[in-house]
Amino acid sequence: MKILTLILPTYNAQKFLDKGLTSMILPAEWMEKLEVIVVNDGSTDNSAEVAQQYVDRYPGTFCILNKQNGGHGSGINAGVKAANGRYFKVIDADDWVDTDALMQTMQILEQEPPVDALIQSYRTHDISTTPATVKTIAVAPPSQEQTVYSLEELMDGPYCTNCMTFHGLTYRTDFYRNQHYDMPEHVFYEDQEYSTIPLCRAQTLRVLDLPLYEYRIGDVNQSVSSASMLKRLDHFLTVERRMLAFEPNLIDCPDGACAFWEHKMSKFLTDIYRVMLIRSKDKRIYRNAAENLTQSVRAISESLYQRILPKYEIFKKLNRLHVSDRMFTFMLRLRRRKSN
């Protein structure tokens, strides 16, 4: 059986794909234990041809899954169904992995008792600067004598929440499949849902301070750019509604799941408020939508509402002061410097 499956949902990523796939080439004995699935999501460029070169060279490791375009979430769904690895990790087609860390991670996953999910450090590469600014997003385990935790233990302090994200997360395949939870298709920002809802049901989580994922940021064409976020505001709201609808299921989840869900929802709602009230040039256009969003949260969870209300009030004030996103970013940096 394969130890780890890397799933790469790919749409017109020809110019990035080679770098990512090259980073996944390991010594022969480890290639036998690794699976790389390139999910070609209806690309119209030469992505499939690039991937085929790796399939030809390493047929026991690399494979291509061709499908009609359905979006990033659809690519995850298809990849998970095809995965043969004991664990799987999703890598965006314009990102890559640290090759040495990949082999070390596989060694740990092979030798240690199974867990539901692995929480791991990762790096960001901001290409808006020359040279790119590299930053490590690290985990800090509660105890140096312990590597496996419950969700409740991890939520007792600010230890690993920055890495309990799409880029820091690896799932045990059977654990994920047994939830029968599919990501939405043709929707951006579903990575928030992917790193929240299934993880709410995790009983055991391994923490590993070994940066594996190399995340490329700072590209104006990325979905996380301001223009893309405003254009796809309805995608944010679709994912928010799906995540909010999960609240009644928290009663059946392990201890700590509610705190984790509220933490992730709060951060995601903060992102939406920033798009609506700060990033929009017309400061009036989304005020009603932001208020409706806040009241929809209150109707589902009074606890979450009380948590986000102070943030919402701040965003409302900044919106009426016509604070730009550039100024808001400056204010955040200033606040972080003072706190450090």
N, C-alpha and C positions, 0 to 999 in steps of 0.2 A: 504493500500500500504506500502511496505517496504521503510524505509528511506534510507538505505544504503546497497549496495551489495559489498561484498569483493570478488574479483575474484583471484583465485590462480592457474595460469597455472603450472602444475605439471608433471615433468618427472623424474622418479627414484629418488624421494626425500624422500624416506621412513624414513631415519634417522633424517630428519629435520622437517617433517610435523607435528608431534605430538606437538612440541613446538609452532609452529605457530597457529595451530587450538585451542590449549588450551588457548592462549592469547586472543582469540575471544569469549570466553564464558563470558556472561554478566548476570546481574540479569534478572529474567524471563520476566519482563515487557519490557525490552529492547531487549531481544532475539526475541520477536515477531516482532520487527521493523527492525531486522538485517537479511540479507541473506548472506550466505557464499557458494560460488560455487567453488568446487574443480574440475578444468578441468584436467582430467587425460589424458595426451597427449601420450597415447600408452606406459605407463610405463611397464617395465618388472620386476620390483621389487614388493614389497607389499604396494605400495603407496595407491592403491585403498582400500585395507583392512584396513589400518590405518584410512583413511577418512570415511570408512563405520561405524566405531565405533562411530564417532561423528554424523553421519546421524541417527543411531539407537537411540542415546541418545537425540538428538535435531532435530527431523525430520522436524520441522517447520522452522528451520534456516539453517541447513547444507544440501547440496545436492552434488551429484557427477555427472559430465558430462563426460562420456567416449567417446573418439574419437581416430582416428588414429593419429600417430605422424605427427605433422606439424610444430613444433617449437613454441617458446614463442609467437610470433606474432599471430600465428594460435590460440593459447590458449586464447589470448585476444579477438580475433574476435568472437570465440565461446562463451566466457563468456559474452561479451557485448550483444550478440543476445539473450541470455537466461536470462539476468538480469531483476529483478522485482523492484529493488530499484530506488528511485527518483534520487539518486546519485550512482556512483560506483567508487571503487578504486581497482587497481591491486596490489597484494602483491606477491612477489616471494616466491616460496615454501620453500626456505631455510631461509626466514626472518620471522619476527613476528611483532606484534603491541603492543603498550602500552595499556593495558586493560582499565585503568581509562581514558586515553585520548580518546579512542574509544568511550566510553559512552558520554563524554563531547562533542566530535565532533558531535555525532548524535543528541544531545540535541540542539546544535547550528543550525544544518542543518534542524531540525524539526521546530524550532521556528522562524528563520529569513527568510526574503523574499528570493526566489530562485535566485541563481546566476549561471552563466555558468560553473565556475570552482572555486575550493578552493585551495589556495596556503598555505601550512602548513609546519611548522618546522618538522625536523626528526633527528634521531640519527644514527651515524655509530658506529659499534663495530668491531674494528680491532683485529681479532683473531690471528694475527701473533705475538702478544705480550702476555705475561703472567703476570698478568691477562689481558684480552682484554682491549684495549684502547677505551674508549667511548668518542665520540665528538658530540656535538649538532650543527646541521646546522640550524641556526635560521633565521626567517624573521624579518625585521625591518620596520614596516609600516611607510609611509611618515608622517602620522598624527596619534596621539593617539586618536583623536576624530572621526576617520573614520575607517571603517572596509571593505568597498566595494569600489573598484577602477576600473577604466578603464585600459586597457593595456597601453595606452599612459601615464597615471599617474605613473604606476609602472616602466616604462622605462625612466622616467625623472631623476632617480637617482638610485644608487646601493642599492635598498631597499630589493627586494625579489628575485633577479635573481638566487641566489644560491639555492633557493627552488622551482624554476619554472622548476622542473625536474620530472622524473618518480616517485621518492620517496616522493616528496612533493605535488603531484598533485592528486586531486579528481575531476572528471568531473560530471556535471549533465547529466544524461543518455540520455534524449531527445535531448539535445544540441549536444552530441557526435553522436548519431544515425542519426540525421538529416543531418549530413555531408556525410553519406554513404562512410566513409573512412575506408578501411581495412588495417591492418598492413600486411607487407610481410611475407610469410611463409618460413620456413627453413632458416631463416636469423637471425644472432645474431646482437646485438646493435641497434635493431629497437626501443628500448626504447627512443633513441634520437629523432626519428621521432614522436613517440607517444606523447612526451612532447613538441613538437614544432608545427607541422602542425595543428592539431585540435585547439590548444590554440591560434593560430594566428587569429581565427575567434571569439574569446570570447569578448563579450561586457561588461560583469560584472565579476569581480573576487573578492572573499572574501579572506582576509588575516588573518591567524590565527596562532599566536605564541604559539602553543601547540603541542609539539613533539608527533607524532602518530606512524610513521613508524620506525621500528628498523631494520637497514640495516647491515647485516653481510658482512664484507670485510676481505681481507688478506688471503684468501684461494687460494693456488696455482692452484687448480682445477677450479676456477671460470673463467668465460669468460673474466674478466677484468685483468687476470694475463698476464704478458708479453708474455709468450709462446703462450697462447691462442690468444692474439691479433695478433701476427705475423702469426699464422696458419690461422687466419680468416680475413686477410687483405682485401680479396675480399668482405667480408660481410660489412666492413666499407665503402668500395667504393660503394657498392650497395645502402646502406642507404644514403650516401652522394649524389649520383645521384638523388635519389627520392626526397630528401629535396631540392636540387638545382632546380629541375624541377618545384617546387611549386612557384618559384619567380614570374611568370606572374600573379598568382592569388592574390598577395598581394594588387593589386590595388583595389580589391573588399573587402578587409578586413578592420576592424576598424583602426582608427588612433593609431599608436604605434606598429602595427603588423610588419611593415618593420624593425623598430629598433630592435624589439624582434627577428625576424627571422635572422637578421644579427648577433645579439649577440649570438644566439644559433649555427648558422652556423660557426661563428668564433671559438667558443670553440671546436666544433666537428672537424673542420679542423685542429686545433692545436693538438688535440689528434691523428689524422691520421699522421700528420707530425712527431710527436714524435715516433709513431710506425715505420714509414718508415725510418727515418733518425737517430734516437737515439737508439731505442730498438733493431734494427737489428745489429747483430754482424758484418755482412759484410756491411761496410759503403757505398759501391758503388752500391749495387744491386738495390736500390730503388730510386736513384737520378733522373733518367729519369721519373719514375712514379710520383714522387713528382712534378716535373716540369710540366708534362702533367696535373696533377690535378689542379695546380695553374692556368694554362692557360684555363682550362675548366671553372673555376670559373670566370675568366675575360670575357669569351665569354657570360656569362649569366648576371653578375652583376659587373659593374665597381666599384660601391661603396663598395661591399663586397671585391673585389679584393684589393682595396686600403687599406682596413682595415686589411687584412691578410698578405699583402706583407711584412711589417716590421718583422712580426713573422716568415714568411717563410725564409727571409734573415738570421735571427738569427739561425734558425735550420740548414740552409745550412752551415753556418760557423762552428757551433758546430759539424756537421757531418764531415766536412773536417779536423777538429781537433781531430776526433775520440773520442769524449766525450762519455763515457758510460752512460747508464741509471741511474746507481747508482750515478755517479758524477752529472748528470743533476738534480736528486732529491735533492742532497745536495745543489746545487746552488739555487734551488727554495726555499728551507727552509731558506737559508742564506738571500735571498732577502726578504722573508716575515718577518724575524726578524728585518731587517733594516727598513722596511716600518712601522713596529709597534712601 
